[in-house]
Amino acid sequence: MIYFALDSLRVAVVTTLACSLLLQACYFGCVLFFADVDDL
Protein backbone atom coordinates (compact mmCIF):
# COMPACT_ATOMS: atom_id res chain seq x y z
CA MET A 1 0.00 0.00 0.00
CA ILE A 2 2.80 2.42 0.92
CA TYR A 3 4.69 1.58 -2.27
CA PHE A 4 1.58 2.19 -4.35
CA ALA A 5 1.03 5.58 -2.65
CA LEU A 6 4.65 6.58 -3.22
CA ASP A 7 4.45 5.47 -6.86
CA SER A 8 1.30 7.51 -7.56
CA LEU A 9 2.79 10.49 -5.71
CA ARG A 10 5.91 10.28 -7.88
CA VAL A 11 3.79 10.05 -11.02
CA ALA A 12 1.77 13.11 -9.94
CA VAL A 13 4.94 15.13 -9.24
CA VAL A 14 6.53 14.13 -12.56
CA THR A 15 3.34 14.97 -14.44
CA THR A 16 3.10 18.39 -12.75
CA LEU A 17 6.75 19.18 -13.52
CA ALA A 18 6.38 18.05 -17.13
CA CYS A 19 3.25 20.21 -17.60
CA SER A 20 4.91 23.28 -16.08
CA LEU A 21 8.00 22.83 -18.24
CA LEU A 22 5.84 22.39 -21.34
CA LEU A 23 3.88 25.56 -20.52
CA GLN A 24 7.12 27.50 -19.97
CA ALA A 25 8.53 26.25 -23.29
CA CYS A 26 5.31 27.24 -25.10
CA TYR A 27 5.30 30.66 -23.44
CA PHE A 28 8.93 31.45 -24.31
CA GLY A 29 8.44 30.07 -27.83
CA CYS A 30 5.42 32.32 -28.39
CA VAL A 31 7.25 35.35 -26.95
CA LEU A 32 10.29 34.76 -29.18
CA PHE A 33 8.07 34.10 -32.21
CA PHE A 34 6.06 37.31 -31.74
CA ALA A 35 9.28 39.25 -31.02
CA ASP A 36 10.68 38.05 -34.36
CA VAL A 37 7.44 39.05 -36.11
CA ASP A 38 7.64 42.52 -34.54
CA ASP A 39 11.22 42.87 -35.78
CA LEU A 40 10.03 42.16 -39.32
PQR file with spaces between the fields and no chain letter, atoms N, CA, C, O and H, PARSE charges and radii, in Angstrom:
ATOM       1  N    MET     1       0.841   -1.202    0.000 -0.4000 1.5000
ATOM       2  CA   MET     1       0.000    0.000    0.000 -0.0000 2.0000
ATOM       3  C    MET     1       0.879    1.256    0.000  0.5500 1.7000
ATOM       4  O    MET     1       0.625    2.203   -0.743 -0.5500 1.4000
ATOM       5  N    ILE     2       1.910    1.247    0.841 -0.4000 1.5000
ATOM       6  CA   ILE     2       2.797    2.418    0.919 -0.0000 2.0000
ATOM       7  C    ILE     2       3.531    2.601   -0.415  0.5500 1.7000
ATOM       8  O    ILE     2       3.684    3.719   -0.905 -0.5500 1.4000
ATOM       9  H    ILE     2       2.117    0.477    1.445  0.4000 1.0000
ATOM      10  N    TYR     3       3.982    1.478   -0.990 -0.4000 1.5000
ATOM      11  CA   TYR     3       4.692    1.580   -2.267 -0.0000 2.0000
ATOM      12  C    TYR     3       3.783    2.145   -3.355  0.5500 1.7000
ATOM      13  O    TYR     3       4.207    2.958   -4.176 -0.5500 1.4000
ATOM      14  H    TYR     3       3.858    0.569   -0.591  0.4000 1.0000
ATOM      15  N    PHE     4       2.539    1.706   -3.346 -0.4000 1.5000
ATOM      16  CA   PHE     4       1.577    2.193   -4.345 -0.0000 2.0000
ATOM      17  C    PHE     4       1.355    3.692   -4.178  0.5500 1.7000
ATOM      18  O    PHE     4       1.286    4.428   -5.162 -0.5500 1.4000
ATOM      19  H    PHE     4       2.195    1.046   -2.679  0.4000 1.0000
ATOM      20  N    ALA     5       1.242    4.146   -2.915 -0.4000 1.5000
ATOM      21  CA   ALA     5       1.028    5.575   -2.648 -0.0000 2.0000
ATOM      22  C    ALA     5       2.246    6.375   -3.113  0.5500 1.7000
ATOM      23  O    ALA     5       2.105    7.425   -3.739 -0.5500 1.4000
ATOM      24  H    ALA     5       1.298    3.548   -2.115  0.4000 1.0000
ATOM      25  N    LEU     6       3.435    5.870   -2.804 -0.4000 1.5000
ATOM      26  CA   LEU     6       4.648    6.578   -3.221 -0.0000 2.0000
ATOM      27  C    LEU     6       4.740    6.622   -4.743  0.5500 1.7000
ATOM      28  O    LEU     6       5.139    7.636   -5.315 -0.5500 1.4000
ATOM      29  H    LEU     6       3.549    5.017   -2.295  0.4000 1.0000
ATOM      30  N    ASP     7       4.374    5.525   -5.395 -0.4000 1.5000
ATOM      31  CA   ASP     7       4.449    5.473   -6.856 -0.0000 2.0000
ATOM      32  C    ASP     7       3.491    6.483   -7.482  0.5500 1.7000
ATOM      33  O    ASP     7       3.866    7.199   -8.410 -0.5500 1.4000
ATOM      34  H    ASP     7       4.050    4.701   -4.930  0.4000 1.0000
ATOM      35  N    SER     8       2.252    6.547   -6.977 -0.4000 1.5000
ATOM      36  CA   SER     8       1.299    7.510   -7.557 -0.0000 2.0000
ATOM      37  C    SER     8       1.722    8.937   -7.239  0.5500 1.7000
ATOM      38  O    SER     8       1.505    9.844   -8.044 -0.5500 1.4000
ATOM      39  H    SER     8       1.948    5.966   -6.223  0.4000 1.0000
ATOM      40  N    LEU     9       2.323    9.142   -6.074 -0.4000 1.5000
ATOM      41  CA   LEU     9       2.789   10.488   -5.713 -0.0000 2.0000
ATOM      42  C    LEU     9       3.897   10.909   -6.674  0.5500 1.7000
ATOM      43  O    LEU     9       3.923   12.044   -7.151 -0.5500 1.4000
ATOM      44  H    LEU     9       2.500    8.406   -5.421  0.4000 1.0000
ATOM      45  N    ARG    10       4.820    9.969   -6.953 -0.4000 1.5000
ATOM      46  CA   ARG    10       5.914   10.283   -7.879 -0.0000 2.0000
ATOM      47  C    ARG    10       5.365   10.589   -9.265  0.5500 1.7000
ATOM      48  O    ARG    10       5.823   11.521   -9.927 -0.5500 1.4000
ATOM      49  H    ARG    10       4.798    9.047   -6.565  0.4000 1.0000
ATOM      50  N    VAL    11       4.391    9.813   -9.701 -0.4000 1.5000
ATOM      51  CA   VAL    11       3.787   10.046  -11.025 -0.0000 2.0000
ATOM      52  C    VAL    11       3.130   11.420  -11.068  0.5500 1.7000
ATOM      53  O    VAL    11       3.243   12.129  -12.067 -0.5500 1.4000
ATOM      54  H    VAL    11       4.019    9.056   -9.164  0.4000 1.0000
ATOM      55  N    ALA    12       2.441   11.804   -9.986 -0.4000 1.5000
ATOM      56  CA   ALA    12       1.770   13.105   -9.940 -0.0000 2.0000
ATOM      57  C    ALA    12       2.798   14.232  -10.000  0.5500 1.7000
ATOM      58  O    ALA    12       2.602   15.218  -10.712 -0.5500 1.4000
ATOM      59  H    ALA    12       2.350   11.227   -9.174  0.4000 1.0000
ATOM      60  N    VAL    13       3.895   14.087   -9.252 -0.4000 1.5000
ATOM      61  CA   VAL    13       4.936   15.126   -9.237 -0.0000 2.0000
ATOM      62  C    VAL    13       5.578   15.249  -10.617  0.5500 1.7000
ATOM      63  O    VAL    13       5.774   16.356  -11.117 -0.5500 1.4000
ATOM      64  H    VAL    13       4.054   13.286   -8.674  0.4000 1.0000
ATOM      65  N    VAL    14       5.903   14.113  -11.229 -0.4000 1.5000
ATOM      66  CA   VAL    14       6.534   14.133  -12.557 -0.0000 2.0000
ATOM      67  C    VAL    14       5.602   14.759  -13.584  0.5500 1.7000
ATOM      68  O    VAL    14       6.035   15.535  -14.436 -0.5500 1.4000
ATOM      69  H    VAL    14       5.744   13.213  -10.823  0.4000 1.0000
ATOM      70  N    THR    15       4.310   14.414  -13.497 -0.4000 1.5000
ATOM      71  CA   THR    15       3.338   14.975  -14.438 -0.0000 2.0000
ATOM      72  C    THR    15       3.233   16.486  -14.272  0.5500 1.7000
ATOM      73  O    THR    15       3.179   17.223  -15.258 -0.5500 1.4000
ATOM      74  H    THR    15       3.959   13.783  -12.804  0.4000 1.0000
ATOM      75  N    THR    16       3.203   16.948  -13.016 -0.4000 1.5000
ATOM      76  CA   THR    16       3.103   18.388  -12.754 -0.0000 2.0000
ATOM      77  C    THR    16       4.335   19.118  -13.291  0.5500 1.7000
ATOM      78  O    THR    16       4.217   20.168  -13.923 -0.5500 1.4000
ATOM      79  H    THR    16       3.247   16.350  -12.215  0.4000 1.0000
ATOM      80  N    LEU    17       5.515   18.554  -13.035 -0.4000 1.5000
ATOM      81  CA   LEU    17       6.750   19.177  -13.520 -0.0000 2.0000
ATOM      82  C    LEU    17       6.775   19.207  -15.046  0.5500 1.7000
ATOM      83  O    LEU    17       7.158   20.213  -15.642 -0.5500 1.4000
ATOM      84  H    LEU    17       5.611   17.701  -12.522  0.4000 1.0000
ATOM      85  N    ALA    18       6.374   18.119  -15.669 -0.4000 1.5000
ATOM      86  CA   ALA    18       6.376   18.052  -17.132 -0.0000 2.0000
ATOM      87  C    ALA    18       5.420   19.095  -17.711  0.5500 1.7000
ATOM      88  O    ALA    18       5.751   19.765  -18.689 -0.5500 1.4000
ATOM      89  H    ALA    18       6.064   17.301  -15.184  0.4000 1.0000
ATOM      90  N    CYS    19       4.234   19.235  -17.108 -0.4000 1.5000
ATOM      91  CA   CYS    19       3.253   20.206  -17.604 -0.0000 2.0000
ATOM      92  C    CYS    19       3.786   21.627  -17.452  0.5500 1.7000
ATOM      93  O    CYS    19       3.645   22.444  -18.362 -0.5500 1.4000
ATOM      94  H    CYS    19       3.965   18.691  -16.314  0.4000 1.0000
ATOM      95  N    SER    20       4.400   21.928  -16.299 -0.4000 1.5000
ATOM      96  CA   SER    20       4.905   23.285  -16.080 -0.0000 2.0000
ATOM      97  C    SER    20       6.038   23.588  -17.063  0.5500 1.7000
ATOM      98  O    SER    20       6.116   24.693  -17.600 -0.5500 1.4000
ATOM      99  H    SER    20       4.514   21.265  -15.560  0.4000 1.0000
ATOM     100  N    LEU    21       6.907   22.618  -17.295 -0.4000 1.5000
ATOM     101  CA   LEU    21       8.004   22.833  -18.241 -0.0000 2.0000
ATOM     102  C    LEU    21       7.458   23.037  -19.650  0.5500 1.7000
ATOM     103  O    LEU    21       7.952   23.881  -20.397 -0.5500 1.4000
ATOM     104  H    LEU    21       6.844   21.720  -16.859  0.4000 1.0000
ATOM     105  N    LEU    22       6.440   22.261  -20.007 -0.4000 1.5000
ATOM     106  CA   LEU    22       5.840   22.390  -21.336 -0.0000 2.0000
ATOM     107  C    LEU    22       5.204   23.767  -21.501  0.5500 1.7000
ATOM     108  O    LEU    22       5.339   24.395  -22.551 -0.5500 1.4000
ATOM     109  H    LEU    22       6.039   21.575  -19.399  0.4000 1.0000
ATOM     110  N    LEU    23       4.509   24.237  -20.458 -0.4000 1.5000
ATOM     111  CA   LEU    23       3.880   25.556  -20.523 -0.0000 2.0000
ATOM     112  C    LEU    23       4.941   26.643  -20.647  0.5500 1.7000
ATOM     113  O    LEU    23       4.773   27.589  -21.416 -0.5500 1.4000
ATOM     114  H    LEU    23       4.400   23.727  -19.605  0.4000 1.0000
ATOM     115  N    GLN    24       6.042   26.512  -19.889 -0.4000 1.5000
ATOM     116  CA   GLN    24       7.117   27.502  -19.968 -0.0000 2.0000
ATOM     117  C    GLN    24       7.722   27.517  -21.368  0.5500 1.7000
ATOM     118  O    GLN    24       7.976   28.586  -21.922 -0.5500 1.4000
ATOM     119  H    GLN    24       6.178   25.743  -19.264  0.4000 1.0000
ATOM     120  N    ALA    25       7.954   26.333  -21.945 -0.4000 1.5000
ATOM     121  CA   ALA    25       8.531   26.249  -23.287 -0.0000 2.0000
ATOM     122  C    ALA    25       7.594   26.902  -24.300  0.5500 1.7000
ATOM     123  O    ALA    25       8.047   27.643  -25.173 -0.5500 1.4000
ATOM     124  H    ALA    25       7.747   25.464  -21.495  0.4000 1.0000
ATOM     125  N    CYS    26       6.292   26.634  -24.190 -0.4000 1.5000
ATOM     126  CA   CYS    26       5.313   27.237  -25.103 -0.0000 2.0000
ATOM     127  C    CYS    26       5.315   28.752  -24.953  0.5500 1.7000
ATOM     128  O    CYS    26       5.291   29.481  -25.944 -0.5500 1.4000
ATOM     129  H    CYS    26       5.925   26.033  -23.481  0.4000 1.0000
ATOM     130  N    TYR    27       5.343   29.225  -23.696 -0.4000 1.5000
ATOM     131  CA   TYR    27       5.304   30.664  -23.437 -0.0000 2.0000
ATOM     132  C    TYR    27       6.515   31.358  -24.055  0.5500 1.7000
ATOM     133  O    TYR    27       6.373   32.351  -24.769 -0.5500 1.4000
ATOM     134  H    TYR    27       5.363   28.632  -22.891  0.4000 1.0000
ATOM     135  N    PHE    28       7.721   30.823  -23.775 -0.4000 1.5000
ATOM     136  CA   PHE    28       8.932   31.448  -24.315 -0.0000 2.0000
ATOM     137  C    PHE    28       8.965   31.347  -25.837  0.5500 1.7000
ATOM     138  O    PHE    28       9.425   32.266  -26.515 -0.5500 1.4000
ATOM     139  H    PHE    28       7.837   30.016  -23.196  0.4000 1.0000
ATOM     140  N    GLY    29       8.476   30.226  -26.374 -0.4000 1.5000
ATOM     141  CA   GLY    29       8.442   30.069  -27.826 -0.0000 2.0000
ATOM     142  C    GLY    29       7.538   31.110  -28.460  0.5500 1.7000
ATOM     143  O    GLY    29       7.891   31.712  -29.474 -0.5500 1.4000
ATOM     144  H    GLY    29       8.102   29.480  -25.824  0.4000 1.0000
ATOM     145  N    CYS    30       6.359   31.324  -27.858 -0.4000 1.5000
ATOM     146  CA   CYS    30       5.419   32.318  -28.390 -0.0000 2.0000
ATOM     147  C    CYS    30       6.023   33.718  -28.278  0.5500 1.7000
ATOM     148  O    CYS    30       5.914   34.515  -29.210 -0.5500 1.4000
ATOM     149  H    CYS    30       6.072   30.835  -27.035  0.4000 1.0000
ATOM     150  N    VAL    31       6.652   34.019  -27.151 -0.4000 1.5000
ATOM     151  CA   VAL    31       7.251   35.346  -26.949 -0.0000 2.0000
ATOM     152  C    VAL    31       8.341   35.588  -27.994  0.5500 1.7000
ATOM     153  O    VAL    31       8.390   36.654  -28.608 -0.5500 1.4000
ATOM     154  H    VAL    31       6.740   33.371  -26.394  0.4000 1.0000
ATOM     155  N    LEU    32       9.215   34.595  -28.195 -0.4000 1.5000
ATOM     156  CA   LEU    32      10.288   34.755  -29.178 -0.0000 2.0000
ATOM     157  C    LEU    32       9.710   34.874  -30.584  0.5500 1.7000
ATOM     158  O    LEU    32      10.182   35.679  -31.386 -0.5500 1.4000
ATOM     159  H    LEU    32       9.175   33.729  -27.696  0.4000 1.0000
ATOM     160  N    PHE    33       8.691   34.075  -30.884 -0.4000 1.5000
ATOM     161  CA   PHE    33       8.073   34.101  -32.209 -0.0000 2.0000
ATOM     162  C    PHE    33       7.472   35.476  -32.492  0.5500 1.7000
ATOM     163  O    PHE    33       7.704   36.051  -33.556 -0.5500 1.4000
ATOM     164  H    PHE    33       8.307   33.420  -30.232  0.4000 1.0000
ATOM     165  N    PHE    34       6.699   36.003  -31.539 -0.4000 1.5000
ATOM     166  CA   PHE    34       6.063   37.311  -31.744 -0.0000 2.0000
ATOM     167  C    PHE    34       7.113   38.421  -31.764  0.5500 1.7000
ATOM     168  O    PHE    34       6.932   39.424  -32.453 -0.5500 1.4000
ATOM     169  H    PHE    34       6.511   35.536  -30.675  0.4000 1.0000
ATOM     170  N    ALA    35       8.212   38.255  -31.014 -0.4000 1.5000
ATOM     171  CA   ALA    35       9.275   39.254  -31.021 -0.0000 2.0000
ATOM     172  C    ALA    35       9.908   39.289  -32.415  0.5500 1.7000
ATOM     173  O    ALA    35      10.203   40.362  -32.941 -0.5500 1.4000
ATOM     174  H    ALA    35       8.359   37.440  -30.453  0.4000 1.0000
ATOM     175  N    ASP    36      10.116   38.104  -33.013 -0.4000 1.5000
ATOM     176  CA   ASP    36      10.680   38.049  -34.362 -0.0000 2.0000
ATOM     177  C    ASP    36       9.724   38.696  -35.358  0.5500 1.7000
ATOM     178  O    ASP    36      10.165   39.407  -36.262 -0.5500 1.4000
ATOM     179  H    ASP    36       9.876   37.232  -32.586  0.4000 1.0000
ATOM     180  N    VAL    37       8.435   38.462  -35.206 -0.4000 1.5000
ATOM     181  CA   VAL    37       7.443   39.049  -36.110 -0.0000 2.0000
ATOM     182  C    VAL    37       7.465   40.571  -35.980  0.5500 1.7000
ATOM     183  O    VAL    37       7.362   41.284  -36.977 -0.5500 1.4000
ATOM     184  H    VAL    37       8.078   37.884  -34.472  0.4000 1.0000
ATOM     185  N    ASP    38       7.601   41.066  -34.744 -0.4000 1.5000
ATOM     186  CA   ASP    38       7.639   42.517  -34.539 -0.0000 2.0000
ATOM     187  C    ASP    38       8.879   43.110  -35.203  0.5500 1.7000
ATOM     188  O    ASP    38       8.826   44.214  -35.746 -0.5500 1.4000
ATOM     189  H    ASP    38       7.686   40.486  -33.934  0.4000 1.0000
ATOM     190  N    ASP    39       9.998   42.378  -35.162 -0.4000 1.5000
ATOM     191  CA   ASP    39      11.218   42.875  -35.784 -0.0000 2.0000
ATOM     192  C    ASP    39      11.025   43.003  -37.293  0.5500 1.7000
ATOM     193  O    ASP    39      11.556   43.922  -37.915 -0.5500 1.4000
ATOM     194  H    ASP    39      10.041   41.482  -34.722  0.4000 1.0000
ATOM     195  N    LEU    40      10.266   42.082  -37.876 -0.4000 1.5000
ATOM     196  CA   LEU    40      10.033   42.157  -39.318 -0.0000 2.0000
ATOM     197  C    LEU    40       9.139   43.348  -39.622  0.5500 1.7000
ATOM     198  O    LEU    40       8.815   43.597  -40.784 -0.5500 1.4000
ATOM     199  H    LEU    40       9.835   41.335  -37.371  0.4000 1.0000
